[in-house]
Amino acid sequence: MPVYFCTGRRDYNVPFELVIDYLEKLRAPHKKIIWFDQSAHMPNFEESDMFCEFCISLLNEMAIL
């Protein structure tokens, strides 16, 4: 199953270094971190436009497959 992490660079609840470490250990056919430079723990609210753009692009990408 593909795995996507939407991660805020200013997140102190889950520091991005831990996300990177976990992603490296995770076994998945496709895995990716989507960085939100102006966000902390809730990029879906803190950078909602960018988050929506990512979700729409992912849906469009899956529709092609």
PDBQT receptor file of N, H, CA, C and O in Angstrom, charges set to zero:
ATOM      1  N   MET A   1       0.835  -1.162   0.000  1.00  0.00    +0.000 N 
ATOM      2  CA  MET A   1       0.000   0.000   0.000  1.00  0.00    +0.000 C 
ATOM      3  C   MET A   1       0.888   1.236   0.000  1.00  0.00    +0.000 C 
ATOM      4  O   MET A   1       1.836   1.303   0.782  1.00  0.00    +0.000 OA
ATOM      5  N   PRO A   2       0.611   2.211  -0.850  1.00  0.00    +0.000 N 
ATOM      6  CA  PRO A   2       1.387   3.461  -0.841  1.00  0.00    +0.000 C 
ATOM      7  C   PRO A   2       1.174   4.220   0.468  1.00  0.00    +0.000 C 
ATOM      8  O   PRO A   2       0.100   4.166   1.068  1.00  0.00    +0.000 OA
ATOM      9  N   VAL A   3       2.214   4.925   0.894  1.00  0.00    +0.000 N 
ATOM     10  H   VAL A   3       3.086   4.969   0.406  1.00  0.00    +0.000 HD
ATOM     11  CA  VAL A   3       2.166   5.666   2.150  1.00  0.00    +0.000 C 
ATOM     12  C   VAL A   3       2.624   7.096   1.888  1.00  0.00    +0.000 C 
ATOM     13  O   VAL A   3       3.660   7.328   1.264  1.00  0.00    +0.000 OA
ATOM     14  N   TYR A   4       1.839   8.043   2.372  1.00  0.00    +0.000 N 
ATOM     15  H   TYR A   4       0.997   7.855   2.879  1.00  0.00    +0.000 HD
ATOM     16  CA  TYR A   4       2.168   9.457   2.239  1.00  0.00    +0.000 C 
ATOM     17  C   TYR A   4       2.096  10.096   3.626  1.00  0.00    +0.000 C 
ATOM     18  O   TYR A   4       1.120   9.911   4.354  1.00  0.00    +0.000 OA
ATOM     19  N   PHE A   5       3.119  10.834   3.977  1.00  0.00    +0.000 N 
ATOM     20  H   PHE A   5       3.912  10.983   3.386  1.00  0.00    +0.000 HD
ATOM     21  CA  PHE A   5       3.128  11.586   5.230  1.00  0.00    +0.000 C 
ATOM     22  C   PHE A   5       3.100  13.065   4.899  1.00  0.00    +0.000 C 
ATOM     23  O   PHE A   5       4.009  13.576   4.244  1.00  0.00    +0.000 OA
ATOM     24  N   CYS A   6       2.068  13.751   5.347  1.00  0.00    +0.000 N 
ATOM     25  H   CYS A   6       1.330  13.336   5.879  1.00  0.00    +0.000 HD
ATOM     26  CA  CYS A   6       1.984  15.207   5.220  1.00  0.00    +0.000 C 
ATOM     27  C   CYS A   6       2.539  15.767   6.518  1.00  0.00    +0.000 C 
ATOM     28  O   CYS A   6       1.916  15.667   7.575  1.00  0.00    +0.000 OA
ATOM     29  N   THR A   7       3.720  16.356   6.418  1.00  0.00    +0.000 N 
ATOM     30  H   THR A   7       4.226  16.437   5.560  1.00  0.00    +0.000 HD
ATOM     31  CA  THR A   7       4.482  16.699   7.615  1.00  0.00    +0.000 C 
ATOM     32  C   THR A   7       4.830  18.177   7.659  1.00  0.00    +0.000 C 
ATOM     33  O   THR A   7       5.344  18.745   6.695  1.00  0.00    +0.000 OA
ATOM     34  N   GLY A   8       4.539  18.781   8.793  1.00  0.00    +0.000 N 
ATOM     35  H   GLY A   8       4.122  18.320   9.576  1.00  0.00    +0.000 HD
ATOM     36  CA  GLY A   8       4.930  20.174   9.004  1.00  0.00    +0.000 C 
ATOM     37  C   GLY A   8       6.349  20.247   9.541  1.00  0.00    +0.000 C 
ATOM     38  O   GLY A   8       6.701  19.526  10.474  1.00  0.00    +0.000 OA
ATOM     39  N   ARG A   9       7.144  21.092   8.969  1.00  0.00    +0.000 N 
ATOM     40  H   ARG A   9       6.858  21.678   8.211  1.00  0.00    +0.000 HD
ATOM     41  CA  ARG A   9       8.540  21.221   9.409  1.00  0.00    +0.000 C 
ATOM     42  C   ARG A   9       8.655  21.795  10.820  1.00  0.00    +0.000 C 
ATOM     43  O   ARG A   9       9.694  21.645  11.463  1.00  0.00    +0.000 OA
ATOM     44  N   ARG A  10       7.605  22.447  11.307  1.00  0.00    +0.000 N 
ATOM     45  H   ARG A  10       6.761  22.569  10.785  1.00  0.00    +0.000 HD
ATOM     46  CA  ARG A  10       7.631  23.058  12.640  1.00  0.00    +0.000 C 
ATOM     47  C   ARG A  10       6.895  22.217  13.681  1.00  0.00    +0.000 C 
ATOM     48  O   ARG A  10       6.540  22.709  14.752  1.00  0.00    +0.000 OA
ATOM     49  N   ASP A  11       6.672  20.956  13.355  1.00  0.00    +0.000 N 
ATOM     50  H   ASP A  11       6.960  20.557  12.485  1.00  0.00    +0.000 HD
ATOM     51  CA  ASP A  11       5.929  20.066  14.251  1.00  0.00    +0.000 C 
ATOM     52  C   ASP A  11       6.818  19.627  15.409  1.00  0.00    +0.000 C 
ATOM     53  O   ASP A  11       7.860  19.005  15.200  1.00  0.00    +0.000 OA
ATOM     54  N   TYR A  12       6.401  19.955  16.633  1.00  0.00    +0.000 N 
ATOM     55  H   TYR A  12       5.555  20.460  16.803  1.00  0.00    +0.000 HD
ATOM     56  CA  TYR A  12       7.149  19.533  17.815  1.00  0.00    +0.000 C 
ATOM     57  C   TYR A  12       6.503  18.329  18.481  1.00  0.00    +0.000 C 
ATOM     58  O   TYR A  12       7.098  17.735  19.380  1.00  0.00    +0.000 OA
ATOM     59  N   ASN A  13       5.289  17.952  18.057  1.00  0.00    +0.000 N 
ATOM     60  H   ASN A  13       4.806  18.435  17.327  1.00  0.00    +0.000 HD
ATOM     61  CA  ASN A  13       4.659  16.730  18.558  1.00  0.00    +0.000 C 
ATOM     62  C   ASN A  13       5.290  15.505  17.914  1.00  0.00    +0.000 C 
ATOM     63  O   ASN A  13       5.572  14.507  18.578  1.00  0.00    +0.000 OA
ATOM     64  N   VAL A  14       5.504  15.603  16.613  1.00  0.00    +0.000 N 
ATOM     65  H   VAL A  14       5.275  16.414  16.074  1.00  0.00    +0.000 HD
ATOM     66  CA  VAL A  14       6.174  14.542  15.858  1.00  0.00    +0.000 C 
ATOM     67  C   VAL A  14       7.266  15.207  15.030  1.00  0.00    +0.000 C 
ATOM     68  O   VAL A  14       7.019  15.585  13.884  1.00  0.00    +0.000 OA
ATOM     69  N   PRO A  15       8.463  15.359  15.580  1.00  0.00    +0.000 N 
ATOM     70  CA  PRO A  15       9.546  16.022  14.856  1.00  0.00    +0.000 C 
ATOM     71  C   PRO A  15       9.824  15.353  13.507  1.00  0.00    +0.000 C 
ATOM     72  O   PRO A  15       9.795  14.128  13.391  1.00  0.00    +0.000 OA
ATOM     73  N   PHE A  16      10.093  16.174  12.497  1.00  0.00    +0.000 N 
ATOM     74  H   PHE A  16      10.117  17.169  12.592  1.00  0.00    +0.000 HD
ATOM     75  CA  PHE A  16      10.263  15.632  11.154  1.00  0.00    +0.000 C 
ATOM     76  C   PHE A  16      11.413  14.632  11.068  1.00  0.00    +0.000 C 
ATOM     77  O   PHE A  16      11.410  13.772  10.187  1.00  0.00    +0.000 OA
ATOM     78  N   GLU A  17      12.383  14.726  11.955  1.00  0.00    +0.000 N 
ATOM     79  H   GLU A  17      12.385  15.424  12.671  1.00  0.00    +0.000 HD
ATOM     80  CA  GLU A  17      13.480  13.742  11.943  1.00  0.00    +0.000 C 
ATOM     81  C   GLU A  17      12.947  12.329  12.221  1.00  0.00    +0.000 C 
ATOM     82  O   GLU A  17      13.434  11.353  11.650  1.00  0.00    +0.000 OA
ATOM     83  N   LEU A  18      11.958  12.233  13.089  1.00  0.00    +0.000 N 
ATOM     84  H   LEU A  18      11.563  13.026  13.552  1.00  0.00    +0.000 HD
ATOM     85  CA  LEU A  18      11.356  10.930  13.377  1.00  0.00    +0.000 C 
ATOM     86  C   LEU A  18      10.565  10.406  12.186  1.00  0.00    +0.000 C 
ATOM     87  O   LEU A  18      10.549   9.205  11.919  1.00  0.00    +0.000 OA
ATOM     88  N   VAL A  19       9.912  11.313  11.477  1.00  0.00    +0.000 N 
ATOM     89  H   VAL A  19       9.924  12.290  11.694  1.00  0.00    +0.000 HD
ATOM     90  CA  VAL A  19       9.161  10.911  10.284  1.00  0.00    +0.000 C 
ATOM     91  C   VAL A  19      10.122  10.352   9.237  1.00  0.00    +0.000 C 
ATOM     92  O   VAL A  19       9.847   9.324   8.619  1.00  0.00    +0.000 OA
ATOM     93  N   ILE A  20      11.240  11.027   9.044  1.00  0.00    +0.000 N 
ATOM     94  H   ILE A  20      11.464  11.862   9.546  1.00  0.00    +0.000 HD
ATOM     95  CA  ILE A  20      12.248  10.561   8.081  1.00  0.00    +0.000 C 
ATOM     96  C   ILE A  20      12.788   9.194   8.488  1.00  0.00    +0.000 C 
ATOM     97  O   ILE A  20      12.889   8.298   7.650  1.00  0.00    +0.000 OA
ATOM     98  N   ASP A  21      13.133   9.023   9.753  1.00  0.00    +0.000 N 
ATOM     99  H   ASP A  21      13.051   9.751  10.434  1.00  0.00    +0.000 HD
ATOM    100  CA  ASP A  21      13.646   7.734  10.236  1.00  0.00    +0.000 C 
ATOM    101  C   ASP A  21      12.625   6.615  10.026  1.00  0.00    +0.000 C 
ATOM    102  O   ASP A  21      12.967   5.522   9.576  1.00  0.00    +0.000 OA
ATOM    103  N   TYR A  22      11.374   6.908  10.359  1.00  0.00    +0.000 N 
ATOM    104  H   TYR A  22      11.096   7.796  10.725  1.00  0.00    +0.000 HD
ATOM    105  CA  TYR A  22      10.329   5.889  10.211  1.00  0.00    +0.000 C 
ATOM    106  C   TYR A  22      10.119   5.540   8.744  1.00  0.00    +0.000 C 
ATOM    107  O   TYR A  22       9.979   4.366   8.400  1.00  0.00    +0.000 OA
ATOM    108  N   LEU A  23      10.098   6.539   7.886  1.00  0.00    +0.000 N 
ATOM    109  H   LEU A  23      10.212   7.493   8.166  1.00  0.00    +0.000 HD
ATOM    110  CA  LEU A  23       9.895   6.296   6.454  1.00  0.00    +0.000 C 
ATOM    111  C   LEU A  23      11.007   5.419   5.887  1.00  0.00    +0.000 C 
ATOM    112  O   LEU A  23      10.745   4.558   5.048  1.00  0.00    +0.000 OA
ATOM    113  N   GLU A  24      12.230   5.624   6.330  1.00  0.00    +0.000 N 
ATOM    114  H   GLU A  24      12.442   6.324   7.012  1.00  0.00    +0.000 HD
ATOM    115  CA  GLU A  24      13.348   4.815   5.850  1.00  0.00    +0.000 C 
ATOM    116  C   GLU A  24      13.193   3.349   6.249  1.00  0.00    +0.000 C 
ATOM    117  O   GLU A  24      13.639   2.462   5.520  1.00  0.00    +0.000 OA
ATOM    118  N   LYS A  25      12.572   3.085   7.388  1.00  0.00    +0.000 N 
ATOM    119  H   LYS A  25      12.209   3.805   7.979  1.00  0.00    +0.000 HD
ATOM    120  CA  LYS A  25      12.401   1.714   7.865  1.00  0.00    +0.000 C 
ATOM    121  C   LYS A  25      11.140   1.056   7.321  1.00  0.00    +0.000 C 
ATOM    122  O   LYS A  25      11.030  -0.170   7.320  1.00  0.00    +0.000 OA
ATOM    123  N   LEU A  26      10.208   1.848   6.869  1.00  0.00    +0.000 N 
ATOM    124  H   LEU A  26      10.297   2.844   6.870  1.00  0.00    +0.000 HD
ATOM    125  CA  LEU A  26       8.923   1.353   6.393  1.00  0.00    +0.000 C 
ATOM    126  C   LEU A  26       9.075   0.657   5.048  1.00  0.00    +0.000 C 
ATOM    127  O   LEU A  26       9.749   1.155   4.146  1.00  0.00    +0.000 OA
ATOM    128  N   ARG A  27       8.440  -0.496   4.930  1.00  0.00    +0.000 N 
ATOM    129  H   ARG A  27       7.892  -0.901   5.662  1.00  0.00    +0.000 HD
ATOM    130  CA  ARG A  27       8.436  -1.208   3.652  1.00  0.00    +0.000 C 
ATOM    131  C   ARG A  27       7.106  -0.956   2.969  1.00  0.00    +0.000 C 
ATOM    132  O   ARG A  27       6.052  -1.356   3.462  1.00  0.00    +0.000 OA
ATOM    133  N   ALA A  28       7.169  -0.289   1.828  1.00  0.00    +0.000 N 
ATOM    134  H   ALA A  28       8.026   0.036   1.427  1.00  0.00    +0.000 HD
ATOM    135  CA  ALA A  28       5.970   0.027   1.052  1.00  0.00    +0.000 C 
ATOM    136  C   ALA A  28       6.380   0.184  -0.401  1.00  0.00    +0.000 C 
ATOM    137  O   ALA A  28       7.506   0.594  -0.686  1.00  0.00    +0.000 OA
ATOM    138  N   PRO A  29       5.472  -0.141  -1.333  1.00  0.00    +0.000 N 
ATOM    139  CA  PRO A  29       5.827  -0.018  -2.752  1.00  0.00    +0.000 C 
ATOM    140  C   PRO A  29       6.090   1.428  -3.176  1.00  0.00    +0.000 C 
ATOM    141  O   PRO A  29       6.875   1.688  -4.087  1.00  0.00    +0.000 OA
ATOM    142  N   HIS A  30       5.435   2.342  -2.514  1.00  0.00    +0.000 N 
ATOM    143  H   HIS A  30       4.797   2.131  -1.773  1.00  0.00    +0.000 HD
ATOM    144  CA  HIS A  30       5.657   3.768  -2.787  1.00  0.00    +0.000 C 
ATOM    145  C   HIS A  30       5.475   4.514  -1.474  1.00  0.00    +0.000 C 
ATOM    146  O   HIS A  30       4.479   4.324  -0.776  1.00  0.00    +0.000 OA
ATOM    147  N   LYS A  31       6.428   5.352  -1.144  1.00  0.00    +0.000 N 
ATOM    148  H   LYS A  31       7.237   5.507  -1.711  1.00  0.00    +0.000 HD
ATOM    149  CA  LYS A  31       6.342   6.138   0.086  1.00  0.00    +0.000 C 
ATOM    150  C   LYS A  31       6.932   7.510  -0.168  1.00  0.00    +0.000 C 
ATOM    151  O   LYS A  31       7.901   7.665  -0.910  1.00  0.00    +0.000 OA
ATOM    152  N   LYS A  32       6.320   8.505   0.469  1.00  0.00    +0.000 N 
ATOM    153  H   LYS A  32       5.532   8.379   1.072  1.00  0.00    +0.000 HD
ATOM    154  CA  LYS A  32       6.738   9.876   0.192  1.00  0.00    +0.000 C 
ATOM    155  C   LYS A  32       6.352  10.775   1.359  1.00  0.00    +0.000 C 
ATOM    156  O   LYS A  32       5.316  10.582   1.996  1.00  0.00    +0.000 OA
ATOM    157  N   ILE A  33       7.203  11.762   1.625  1.00  0.00    +0.000 N 
ATOM    158  H   ILE A  33       8.044  11.918   1.107  1.00  0.00    +0.000 HD
ATOM    159  CA  ILE A  33       6.893  12.806   2.587  1.00  0.00    +0.000 C 
ATOM    160  C   ILE A  33       6.525  14.061   1.803  1.00  0.00    +0.000 C 
ATOM    161  O   ILE A  33       7.249  14.472   0.896  1.00  0.00    +0.000 OA
ATOM    162  N   ILE A  34       5.408  14.655   2.156  1.00  0.00    +0.000 N 
ATOM    163  H   ILE A  34       4.820  14.320   2.892  1.00  0.00    +0.000 HD
ATOM    164  CA  ILE A  34       5.004  15.922   1.578  1.00  0.00    +0.000 C 
ATOM    165  C   ILE A  34       5.260  16.977   2.648  1.00  0.00    +0.000 C 
ATOM    166  O   ILE A  34       4.623  16.980   3.701  1.00  0.00    +0.000 OA
ATOM    167  N   TRP A  35       6.197  17.867   2.362  1.00  0.00    +0.000 N 
ATOM    168  H   TRP A  35       6.714  17.864   1.506  1.00  0.00    +0.000 HD
ATOM    169  CA  TRP A  35       6.637  18.858   3.346  1.00  0.00    +0.000 C 
ATOM    170  C   TRP A  35       5.768  20.105   3.311  1.00  0.00    +0.000 C 
ATOM    171  O   TRP A  35       5.426  20.625   2.249  1.00  0.00    +0.000 OA
ATOM    172  N   PHE A  36       5.423  20.565   4.503  1.00  0.00    +0.000 N 
ATOM    173  H   PHE A  36       5.700  20.142   5.366  1.00  0.00    +0.000 HD
ATOM    174  CA  PHE A  36       4.698  21.810   4.676  1.00  0.00    +0.000 C 
ATOM    175  C   PHE A  36       5.580  22.719   5.523  1.00  0.00    +0.000 C 
ATOM    176  O   PHE A  36       5.657  22.573   6.743  1.00  0.00    +0.000 OA
ATOM    177  N   ASP A  37       6.236  23.651   4.862  1.00  0.00    +0.000 N 
ATOM    178  H   ASP A  37       6.173  23.769   3.871  1.00  0.00    +0.000 HD
ATOM    179  CA  ASP A  37       7.262  24.463   5.513  1.00  0.00    +0.000 C 
ATOM    180  C   ASP A  37       6.710  25.458   6.533  1.00  0.00    +0.000 C 
ATOM    181  O   ASP A  37       7.427  25.849   7.454  1.00  0.00    +0.000 OA
ATOM    182  N   GLN A  38       5.472  25.867   6.390  1.00  0.00    +0.000 N 
ATOM    183  H   GLN A  38       4.889  25.549   5.642  1.00  0.00    +0.000 HD
ATOM    184  CA  GLN A  38       4.892  26.867   7.294  1.00  0.00    +0.000 C 
ATOM    185  C   GLN A  38       3.974  26.246   8.344  1.00  0.00    +0.000 C 
ATOM    186  O   GLN A  38       3.238  26.966   9.018  1.00  0.00    +0.000 OA
ATOM    187  N   SER A  39       4.005  24.931   8.491  1.00  0.00    +0.000 N 
ATOM    188  H   SER A  39       4.603  24.346   7.943  1.00  0.00    +0.000 HD
ATOM    189  CA  SER A  39       3.073  24.236   9.377  1.00  0.00    +0.000 C 
ATOM    190  C   SER A  39       3.774  23.554  10.531  1.00  0.00    +0.000 C 
ATOM    191  O   SER A  39       4.977  23.295  10.512  1.00  0.00    +0.000 OA
ATOM    192  N   ALA A  40       2.962  23.276  11.537  1.00  0.00    +0.000 N 
ATOM    193  H   ALA A  40       1.985  23.486  11.552  1.00  0.00    +0.000 HD
ATOM    194  CA  ALA A  40       3.413  22.469  12.669  1.00  0.00    +0.000 C 
ATOM    195  C   ALA A  40       2.713  21.114  12.567  1.00  0.00    +0.000 C 
ATOM    196  O   ALA A  40       2.956  20.370  11.616  1.00  0.00    +0.000 OA
ATOM    197  N   HIS A  41       1.861  20.786  13.515  1.00  0.00    +0.000 N 
ATOM    198  H   HIS A  41       1.664  21.390  14.287  1.00  0.00    +0.000 HD
ATOM    199  CA  HIS A  41       1.275  19.453  13.594  1.00  0.00    +0.000 C 
ATOM    200  C   HIS A  41       0.034  19.268  12.717  1.00  0.00    +0.000 C 
ATOM    201  O   HIS A  41      -0.397  18.135  12.500  1.00  0.00    +0.000 OA
ATOM    202  N   MET A  42      -0.541  20.347  12.215  1.00  0.00    +0.000 N 
ATOM    203  H   MET A  42      -0.191  21.267  12.392  1.00  0.00    +0.000 HD
ATOM    204  CA  MET A  42      -1.795  20.224  11.474  1.00  0.00    +0.000 C 
ATOM    205  C   MET A  42      -1.742  20.948  10.134  1.00  0.00    +0.000 C 
ATOM    206  O   MET A  42      -2.426  21.956   9.952  1.00  0.00    +0.000 OA
ATOM    207  N   PRO A  43      -0.939  20.450   9.192  1.00  0.00    +0.000 N 
ATOM    208  CA  PRO A  43      -0.825  21.143   7.910  1.00  0.00    +0.000 C 
ATOM    209  C   PRO A  43      -2.137  21.213   7.138  1.00  0.00    +0.000 C 
ATOM    210  O   PRO A  43      -2.317  22.101   6.305  1.00  0.00    +0.000 OA
ATOM    211  N   ASN A  44      -3.058  20.283   7.406  1.00  0.00    +0.000 N 
ATOM    212  H   ASN A  44      -2.912  19.562   8.083  1.00  0.00    +0.000 HD
ATOM    213  CA  ASN A  44      -4.342  20.328   6.706  1.00  0.00    +0.000 C 
ATOM    214  C   ASN A  44      -5.143  21.577   7.082  1.00  0.00    +0.000 C 
ATOM    215  O   ASN A  44      -6.012  21.997   6.318  1.00  0.00    +0.000 OA
ATOM    216  N   PHE A  45      -4.867  22.177   8.243  1.00  0.00    +0.000 N 
ATOM    217  H   PHE A  45      -4.161  21.836   8.864  1.00  0.00    +0.000 HD
ATOM    218  CA  PHE A  45      -5.504  23.434   8.639  1.00  0.00    +0.000 C 
ATOM    219  C   PHE A  45      -4.565  24.630   8.444  1.00  0.00    +0.000 C 
ATOM    220  O   PHE A  45      -5.001  25.712   8.052  1.00  0.00    +0.000 OA
ATOM    221  N   GLU A  46      -3.289  24.426   8.719  1.00  0.00    +0.000 N 
ATOM    222  H   GLU A  46      -2.935  23.547   9.038  1.00  0.00    +0.000 HD
ATOM    223  CA  GLU A  46      -2.327  25.532   8.703  1.00  0.00    +0.000 C 
ATOM    224  C   GLU A  46      -1.922  25.950   7.292  1.00  0.00    +0.000 C 
ATOM    225  O   GLU A  46      -1.617  27.118   7.053  1.00  0.00    +0.000 OA
ATOM    226  N   GLU A  47      -1.919  25.011   6.371  1.00  0.00    +0.000 N 
ATOM    227  H   GLU A  47      -2.167  24.062   6.565  1.00  0.00    +0.000 HD
ATOM    228  CA  GLU A  47      -1.660  25.301   4.951  1.00  0.00    +0.000 C 
ATOM    229  C   GLU A  47      -2.695  24.563   4.126  1.00  0.00    +0.000 C 
ATOM    230  O   GLU A  47      -2.369  23.720   3.291  1.00  0.00    +0.000 OA
ATOM    231  N   SER A  48      -3.942  24.897   4.378  1.00  0.00    +0.000 N 
ATOM    232  H   SER A  48      -4.207  25.582   5.056  1.00  0.00    +0.000 HD
ATOM    233  CA  SER A  48      -5.049  24.139   3.794  1.00  0.00    +0.000 C 
ATOM    234  C   SER A  48      -5.059  24.156   2.264  1.00  0.00    +0.000 C 
ATOM    235  O   SER A  48      -5.415  23.152   1.647  1.00  0.00    +0.000 OA
ATOM    236  N   ASP A  49      -4.678  25.266   1.642  1.00  0.00    +0.000 N 
ATOM    237  H   ASP A  49      -4.388  26.082   2.144  1.00  0.00    +0.000 HD
ATOM    238  CA  ASP A  49      -4.659  25.311   0.174  1.00  0.00    +0.000 C 
ATOM    239  C   ASP A  49      -3.657  24.314  -0.388  1.00  0.00    +0.000 C 
ATOM    240  O   ASP A  49      -3.973  23.563  -1.311  1.00  0.00    +0.000 OA
ATOM    241  N   MET A  50      -2.468  24.305   0.159  1.00  0.00    +0.000 N 
ATOM    242  H   MET A  50      -2.211  24.915   0.909  1.00  0.00    +0.000 HD
ATOM    243  CA  MET A  50      -1.440  23.375  -0.309  1.00  0.00    +0.000 C 
ATOM    244  C   MET A  50      -1.851  21.918  -0.027  1.00  0.00    +0.000 C 
ATOM    245  O   MET A  50      -1.615  21.031  -0.847  1.00  0.00    +0.000 OA
ATOM    246  N   PHE A  51      -2.462  21.687   1.132  1.00  0.00    +0.000 N 
ATOM    247  H   PHE A  51      -2.654  22.408   1.798  1.00  0.00    +0.000 HD
ATOM    248  CA  PHE A  51      -2.916  20.341   1.478  1.00  0.00    +0.000 C 
ATOM    249  C   PHE A  51      -3.986  19.863   0.490  1.00  0.00    +0.000 C 
ATOM    250  O   PHE A  51      -3.946  18.723   0.028  1.00  0.00    +0.000 OA
ATOM    251  N   CYS A  52      -4.928  20.729   0.175  1.00  0.00    +0.000 N 
ATOM    252  H   CYS A  52      -4.961  21.655   0.551  1.00  0.00    +0.000 HD
ATOM    253  CA  CYS A  52      -5.973  20.376  -0.796  1.00  0.00    +0.000 C 
ATOM    254  C   CYS A  52      -5.379  20.101  -2.175  1.00  0.00    +0.000 C 
ATOM    255  O   CYS A  52      -5.790  19.162  -2.857  1.00  0.00    +0.000 OA
ATOM    256  N   GLU A  53      -4.420  20.917  -2.578  1.00  0.00    +0.000 N 
ATOM    257  H   GLU A  53      -4.086  21.679  -2.024  1.00  0.00    +0.000 HD
ATOM    258  CA  GLU A  53      -3.758  20.699  -3.871  1.00  0.00    +0.000 C 
ATOM    259  C   GLU A  53      -3.082  19.330  -3.912  1.00  0.00    +0.000 C 
ATOM    260  O   GLU A  53      -3.160  18.627  -4.919  1.00  0.00    +0.000 OA
ATOM    261  N   PHE A  54      -2.423  18.954  -2.821  1.00  0.00    +0.000 N 
ATOM    262  H   PHE A  54      -2.361  19.525  -2.003  1.00  0.00    +0.000 HD
ATOM    263  CA  PHE A  54      -1.793  17.639  -2.768  1.00  0.00    +0.000 C 
ATOM    264  C   PHE A  54      -2.844  16.540  -2.890  1.00  0.00    +0.000 C 
ATOM    265  O   PHE A  54      -2.667  15.599  -3.663  1.00  0.00    +0.000 OA
ATOM    266  N   CYS A  55      -3.930  16.651  -2.135  1.00  0.00    +0.000 N 
ATOM    267  H   CYS A  55      -4.074  17.415  -1.507  1.00  0.00    +0.000 HD
ATOM    268  CA  CYS A  55      -4.962  15.607  -2.165  1.00  0.00    +0.000 C 
ATOM    269  C   CYS A  55      -5.574  15.474  -3.554  1.00  0.00    +0.000 C 
ATOM    270  O   CYS A  55      -5.788  14.362  -4.036  1.00  0.00    +0.000 OA
ATOM    271  N   ILE A  56      -5.854  16.593  -4.193  1.00  0.00    +0.000 N 
ATOM    272  H   ILE A  56      -5.680  17.496  -3.801  1.00  0.00    +0.000 HD
ATOM    273  CA  ILE A  56      -6.432  16.556  -5.540  1.00  0.00    +0.000 C 
ATOM    274  C   ILE A  56      -5.441  15.954  -6.533  1.00  0.00    +0.000 C 
ATOM    275  O   ILE A  56      -5.827  15.154  -7.386  1.00  0.00    +0.000 OA
ATOM    276  N   SER A  57      -4.168  16.331  -6.427  1.00  0.00    +0.000 N 
ATOM    277  H   SER A  57      -3.855  16.980  -5.734  1.00  0.00    +0.000 HD
ATOM    278  CA  SER A  57      -3.165  15.774  -7.346  1.00  0.00    +0.000 C 
ATOM    279  C   SER A  57      -3.016  14.270  -7.144  1.00  0.00    +0.000 C 
ATOM    280  O   SER A  57      -2.809  13.530  -8.106  1.00  0.00    +0.000 OA
ATOM    281  N   LEU A  58      -3.118  13.819  -5.903  1.00  0.00    +0.000 N 
ATOM    282  H   LEU A  58      -3.286  14.421  -5.121  1.00  0.00    +0.000 HD
ATOM    283  CA  LEU A  58      -3.025  12.388  -5.617  1.00  0.00    +0.000 C 
ATOM    284  C   LEU A  58      -4.228  11.646  -6.205  1.00  0.00    +0.000 C 
ATOM    285  O   LEU A  58      -4.071  10.571  -6.784  1.00  0.00    +0.000 OA
ATOM    286  N   LEU A  59      -5.403  12.205  -6.060  1.00  0.00    +0.000 N 
ATOM    287  H   LEU A  59      -5.531  13.078  -5.590  1.00  0.00    +0.000 HD
ATOM    288  CA  LEU A  59      -6.610  11.594  -6.655  1.00  0.00    +0.000 C 
ATOM    289  C   LEU A  59      -6.499  11.539  -8.165  1.00  0.00    +0.000 C 
ATOM    290  O   LEU A  59      -6.846  10.529  -8.778  1.00  0.00    +0.000 OA
ATOM    291  N   ASN A  60      -6.016  12.623  -8.776  1.00  0.00    +0.000 N 
ATOM    292  H   ASN A  60      -5.734  13.443  -8.278  1.00  0.00    +0.000 HD
ATOM    293  CA  ASN A  60      -5.832  12.635 -10.238  1.00  0.00    +0.000 C 
ATOM    294  C   ASN A  60      -4.811  11.598 -10.675  1.00  0.00    +0.000 C 
ATOM    295  O   ASN A  60      -4.994  10.924 -11.689  1.00  0.00    +0.000 OA
ATOM    296  N   GLU A  61      -3.746  11.473  -9.915  1.00  0.00    +0.000 N 
ATOM    297  H   GLU A  61      -3.597  12.020  -9.092  1.00  0.00    +0.000 HD
ATOM    298  CA  GLU A  61      -2.699  10.489 -10.231  1.00  0.00    +0.000 C 
ATOM    299  C   GLU A  61      -3.256   9.076 -10.145  1.00  0.00    +0.000 C 
ATOM    300  O   GLU A  61      -2.953   8.243 -10.999  1.00  0.00    +0.000 OA
ATOM    301  N   MET A  62      -4.059   8.794  -9.137  1.00  0.00    +0.000 N 
ATOM    302  H   MET A  62      -4.305   9.471  -8.444  1.00  0.00    +0.000 HD
ATOM    303  CA  MET A  62      -4.628   7.469  -8.973  1.00  0.00    +0.000 C 
ATOM    304  C   MET A  62      -5.660   7.159 -10.041  1.00  0.00    +0.000 C 
ATOM    305  O   MET A  62      -5.826   6.000 -10.421  1.00  0.00    +0.000 OA
ATOM    306  N   ALA A  63      -6.351   8.167 -10.526  1.00  0.00    +0.000 N 
ATOM    307  H   ALA A  63      -6.216   9.108 -10.217  1.00  0.00    +0.000 HD
ATOM    308  CA  ALA A  63      -7.347   7.967 -11.576  1.00  0.00    +0.000 C 
ATOM    309  C   ALA A  63      -6.685   7.512 -12.876  1.00  0.00    +0.000 C 
ATOM    310  O   ALA A  63      -7.283   6.785 -13.670  1.00  0.00    +0.000 OA
ATOM    311  N   ILE A  64      -5.441   7.951 -13.080  1.00  0.00    +0.000 N 
ATOM    312  H   ILE A  64      -4.956   8.541 -12.436  1.00  0.00    +0.000 HD
ATOM    313  CA  ILE A  64      -4.702   7.572 -14.283  1.00  0.00    +0.000 C 
ATOM    314  C   ILE A  64      -4.269   6.108 -14.211  1.00  0.00    +0.000 C 
ATOM    315  O   ILE A  64      -4.210   5.422 -15.232  1.00  0.00    +0.000 OA
ATOM    316  N   LEU A  65      -3.970   5.638 -13.012  1.00  0.00    +0.000 N 
ATOM    317  H   LEU A  65      -4.018   6.196 -12.183  1.00  0.00    +0.000 HD
ATOM    318  CA  LEU A  65      -3.509   4.262 -12.840  1.00  0.00    +0.000 C 
ATOM    319  C   LEU A  65      -4.635   3.338 -13.051  1.00  0.00    +0.000 C 
ATOM    320  O   LEU A  65      -4.464   2.123 -12.953  1.00  0.00    +0.000 OA
TER     321      LEU A  65
